[in-house]
Amino acid sequence: IELSKEQKKHYNSIRKNYGTEVAGIGRLDVSSVIAQYTRLQQVTAGYLPITGFEEEEEERKSYCEISSAKTDWTVEFIRDIQESGDDTQGIVWTKFQAEADRVARELQEAGVRCEIVDGRTKDKERQRIVPEFLDRGNDNLRWLVINISAGAYGLDLPAADILIYHSGTPDILERIQSESRGHRLGRVRPYLIIDLVCPNTVDELIWESKEKRVSLIEFIVGKS
């Protein structure tokens, strides 16, 4: 999925500014490299972190949203499924809290009922959301938006037919665990995994890293 024009502008600006900064300092700092890597992934997810606020701003946020090619694709894809009358259910995996909020909001604005599961979700809420999602006869809740760090472990969601990775994770264990949420004892339906990757961005690095690490694991333990 190609970045939007706005995303490309911010993405290239971050890369250029950091290159200038590194040239001035004359060395690379690991912590700053990780920070820039995170900022670039946030841009591909559809938002920018900000450090200051306008005094008159009513609701202060630590980020601002920009156009998001991934979110546009995700909303259109899921809305088309719903409008077709298909009973498909799925999970949209996200990396950042702001990303999850944006995806869930735009899905709801498109008429798609969904729930967020992340570090802010109380146990009582999880106990309500999960059984409702697992009830395939339920016409209301068919989609979950889950933070991959908070939801990759401890959830059994075999009702999911599609897993959409709106943002990837460089943590191979998180990836394996998140894929395993839908692969549980008793499941007979196949499920589809979709990775949204913007070319020539950090998304490709995450994807290539995942493929290499999975291949290494398969070599060590044997393919199943």
C-alpha positions in Angstrom: 0.0 0.0 0.0 1.5 3.3 -1.1 1.9 6.1 1.5 -0.4 9.0 0.9 1.2 12.3 -0.3 0.9 13.7 3.2 2.5 10.6 4.7 5.4 10.7 2.2 6.0 14.4 3.0 6.3 13.8 6.7 8.2 10.5 6.3 10.8 12.0 4.0 11.1 15.1 6.3 11.8 12.9 9.3 14.5 11.0 7.5 16.1 14.1 6.1 16.2 16.0 9.4 17.7 13.0 11.2 20.3 12.6 8.5 21.3 16.2 9.0 21.4 15.8 12.7 23.6 12.7 12.5 25.9 14.5 10.1 26.3 17.4 12.5 27.0 15.1 15.5 29.2 12.8 13.5 28.0 9.6 15.1 24.9 7.4 15.6 23.3 7.0 19.0 21.3 3.7 19.5 18.5 5.4 21.5 18.0 8.1 18.8 18.0 5.5 16.0 15.2 3.6 17.8 13.3 6.8 18.4 13.5 7.7 14.7 12.5 4.2 13.7 9.4 4.5 15.9 8.5 7.9 14.5 8.7 6.6 11.0 6.5 3.6 11.8 4.0 6.0 13.4 3.8 8.0 10.2 3.1 4.8 8.2 0.3 4.1 10.8 -1.2 7.5 10.1 -0.2 9.9 12.8 2.6 12.2 14.1 3.8 12.6 17.7 3.9 16.2 18.8 5.6 17.9 21.8 3.7 21.1 22.2 0.1 22.3 22.4 -1.9 25.4 21.5 -3.2 27.1 24.7 -6.7 27.3 23.3 -6.8 23.6 22.4 -9.6 22.0 24.4 -8.4 18.4 24.2 -4.7 18.1 24.5 -3.2 15.2 22.7 0.4 14.0 22.3 -0.2 13.3 18.6 -1.9 14.6 15.5 -3.5 12.5 12.8 -2.5 12.6 9.2 -4.0 10.9 6.2 -3.6 7.1 6.4 -3.5 4.9 3.3 -3.6 1.8 5.5 -6.6 2.9 7.5 -8.5 3.9 4.3 -7.8 0.4 2.9 -8.8 -1.4 6.1 -12.1 0.5 6.5 -13.1 -0.1 2.8 -12.1 -3.8 3.0 -14.1 -4.5 6.2 -17.1 -2.3 5.1 -17.3 -4.2 1.8 -17.4 -7.5 3.7 -20.1 -6.3 6.0 -22.2 -4.9 3.1 -21.9 -8.2 1.3 -23.8 -9.9 4.1 -20.8 -12.2 4.8 -20.5 -13.4 8.4 -16.7 -13.1 8.4 -15.1 -12.0 11.6 -11.7 -10.6 12.2 -9.0 -8.8 14.1 -7.1 -5.7 13.2 -3.7 -5.7 14.9 -2.1 -2.4 15.7 1.2 -1.3 17.3 0.2 2.1 18.8 -2.7 3.3 21.0 -3.4 6.3 18.8 -3.5 4.0 15.8 -6.0 1.7 17.4 -8.2 4.6 18.4 -8.2 6.0 14.8 -8.9 2.6 13.1 -11.8 1.8 15.5 -13.3 5.3 15.2 -13.2 5.2 11.4 -14.7 1.7 11.3 -17.5 2.8 13.6 -18.1 5.9 11.4 -18.4 3.5 8.4 -21.1 1.5 10.3 -18.9 -1.3 11.5 -19.3 -2.4 15.1 -16.0 -3.0 16.7 -14.2 -3.0 20.1 -10.7 -2.1 21.1 -8.6 -4.4 23.3 -5.4 -2.9 24.6 -3.6 -1.9 27.8 -6.5 0.4 28.8 -9.1 -2.4 28.6 -10.2 -3.5 32.1 -10.6 -7.2 32.9 -14.3 -6.7 33.3 -14.5 -5.2 29.8 -12.5 -8.1 28.3 -14.8 -10.5 29.9 -17.7 -8.8 28.1 -16.0 -8.3 24.7 -14.4 -11.8 24.2 -17.5 -13.9 24.7 -19.5 -11.6 22.5 -16.9 -11.9 19.7 -16.8 -15.7 20.1 -20.6 -15.9 19.6 -20.7 -16.4 15.8 -24.5 -16.0 15.9 -24.0 -12.5 17.2 -24.8 -10.0 14.3 -23.3 -7.1 16.2 -19.6 -7.6 17.1 -17.6 -9.1 14.3 -14.4 -7.1 14.5 -11.8 -6.4 17.2 -9.0 -3.8 17.1 -6.2 -5.1 19.3 -2.9 -3.7 20.4 -0.3 -6.4 19.5 1.7 -6.0 22.7 -1.3 -6.1 25.0 -3.4 -8.7 23.1 -0.9 -11.1 21.7 -0.9 -13.2 24.9 -3.7 -14.7 26.9 -6.6 -14.3 24.5 -8.2 -17.2 22.7 -10.1 -15.9 19.6 -10.8 -18.9 17.3 -13.8 -17.1 15.8 -11.5 -14.8 13.8 -11.5 -15.5 10.1 -9.1 -12.7 9.1 -6.1 -11.2 10.8 -5.1 -7.8 9.5 -1.8 -6.4 10.6 -2.3 -2.7 10.3 1.2 -2.3 11.7 3.8 -5.0 12.1 6.0 -5.7 15.1 9.7 -6.4 15.1 9.2 -8.8 18.0 8.9 -12.2 16.4 7.4 -13.8 19.6 4.6 -11.2 19.6 3.9 -12.0 16.0 3.8 -15.7 16.5 1.6 -15.3 19.6 -0.8 -12.9 17.8 -1.2 -15.3 14.9 -1.9 -18.1 17.4 -4.9 -16.3 18.9 -7.1 -17.7 16.1 -5.4 -21.1 15.9 -6.8 -23.0 18.8 -8.0 -26.5 19.5 -11.3 -27.2 17.8 -11.0 -24.7 15.0 -11.9 -26.2 11.6 -12.3 -23.0 9.5 -9.2 -21.6 7.7 -8.2 -18.0 8.3 -6.5 -15.4 6.3 -3.6 -13.2 7.3 -3.1 -9.8 5.7 0.0 -7.7 6.3 -0.3 -4.0 5.3 3.2 -3.0 4.1 4.1 0.4 2.6 7.0 0.0 0.2 10.3 1.6 0.8 9.5 2.3 4.4 10.3 0.7 7.8 7.3 -1.6 7.1 9.5 -3.5 4.6 12.3 -3.9 7.2 9.8 -5.3 9.7 8.4 -7.7 7.1 11.8 -8.9 6.0 12.9 -9.3 9.6 9.9 -11.4 10.4 10.4 -13.7 7.3 14.0 -14.3 8.2 13.4 -15.0 11.8 10.4 -17.3 11.1 12.7 -19.2 8.6 15.4 -19.5 11.3 12.8 -20.8 13.8 11.5 -23.3 11.3 15.0 -24.5 10.6 15.8 -25.0 14.3 12.6 -26.7 15.4 11.4 -28.1 12.1 8.4 -27.0 10.0 5.0 -28.1 11.3 
